[in-house]
Amino acid sequence: MAIFLRSLLKSGYFAECLTGERILVIGGAGFCISTETGDMYPLSYMYKYCMEHGALSCDKAILFYENMSDLEKADYFGDFVGLEKQYEEDTFDRVVVLSGLEMEDNPLLALRQLYRILRKNGKLNLILRTNNDLYVKYYLSEYEHKWRFTSDDISEIFIHDEITRNKKTANGDFLIIEVEKKYENNYILADRPLYSCRAGKYIRPDELYLLGYFTRYKVLEKIGMYEKSDKFRDHNYLDKYEFFLRPWRDKEFNFLELGIFKGGSARMWEKYFSNAMIYCVDINPRCAQYETERIKPIIMDLGIESEVLKLRNVKPEIIIDDASHFWNHQILALFTLFDILPNGGVYIMEDLETSVNQEMFPDFANGCPVDAYTILERINKVNVSKVPENDIDMFSEDVTRIGLRAEMISFIKGSCIIIKR
């Protein structure tokens, strides 16, 4: 998308039509464009372009599920539905959507909001992924896409308006369509079929929940979205986590997460587990600022065994490792902390991409001879076979111990969930 946008702007696609316009640019925070002055997100790149070409104003909107590195520069942060509270009707002369519709539960409702804030004769520019781009190859952790679009889809959605421009990339994976609003009333239907990536066919948006076992679990996702947790935005973990963790929702217990970052996950767990104490660990002293009555930050180096041993005193029932993602740190935490879980306790190791995609993450071995995913595979083999591992290396004793004490081991995208017997 970044390459497509840059080529569009260099070709003068918008150059003659931005003067004096009030513009809203949405999305595009997930990719970078290389420029002479350094890398820029498409959102900022488009803003700079609009202002240089005579726009009266240009608001920038970042969506919940996108990379947030540009967040401090955004005029709006939220979802498409929230635009209703942010902007009045007929606010903008042009709305440019760089990304986001493909990830909405119902993009038709999103288009209704865009139509509402666009004045009559205003322009709606949509950059859309087509059926030729079914799989996202740019980032391994990108949030799962739900929809793809064709020119015919957009023509049928905006049947009373005018499609003024329609352009595709050379390989047909992206298209940009310009719609001129001709109709004052918001007539867009919310239940017409769209092409579903998961189903591989056209379905109505209200049928989306039927397409997967975990799609019914939305509570934790919603909290994670509002608390800006990357577990929602980047990883698509939370519906699976809710399936396993919902028995603790109202229980009094201790929860332990390794890694704090900007505190979004800690706040998410505090809201989801209404009676839990949320212990969270980070090496950065600044993370102490996230302390609340039930969030208790612990500042320590998770690469030091004597420090990790202290965490056994927390006596958690759920442990999530989302810290450095170094192999030795992940393995040390698992071997040190798994035993303190009660029967039925849950241990989750995240971001296994650093193990299985070593060419993309070359610095995460950190001197460790075996990656964390291989250790988990070996634990899983012991669990399935019910046979202790032969004395292969210094890890074998711990691999056998955990393998024989695990009730279930489940791998999901980027993560492993272990339930203790």
Secondary structure, DSSP 8 states (H G I E B T S, - for coil): -HHHHHHHHHTTTTTTS-TT-EEEEE---SS-EEETTEEE-HHHHHHHHHHHTT-SEEEEEEETTS--TTGGG-SEEE-STTHHHHS-TT-EEEEEE-S-GGGSS-HHHHHHHHHHHEEEEEEEEEEEE-TT--S--S-TT-----EE--HHHHHHHTTTSEEEEEEE-TTSSEEEEEEE---SS----S-S-EEETTTTEEE-GGGGGGG-TTTT--HHHHHHHHTT-HHHHTT--HHHHHHHHGGGTT---EEEEE--TTSHHHHHHHHHSTT-EEEEEES-GGGGGG--SSEEEEE--TT-HHHHHHGGGG--SEEEE-S---HHHHHHHHHHHGGGS-TT-EEEE--THHHH-TTT-TT-STT-SS-HHHHHHHHHHHHHHT----S-STTHHHHHHHHHHEEEEEEETTEEEEEE-
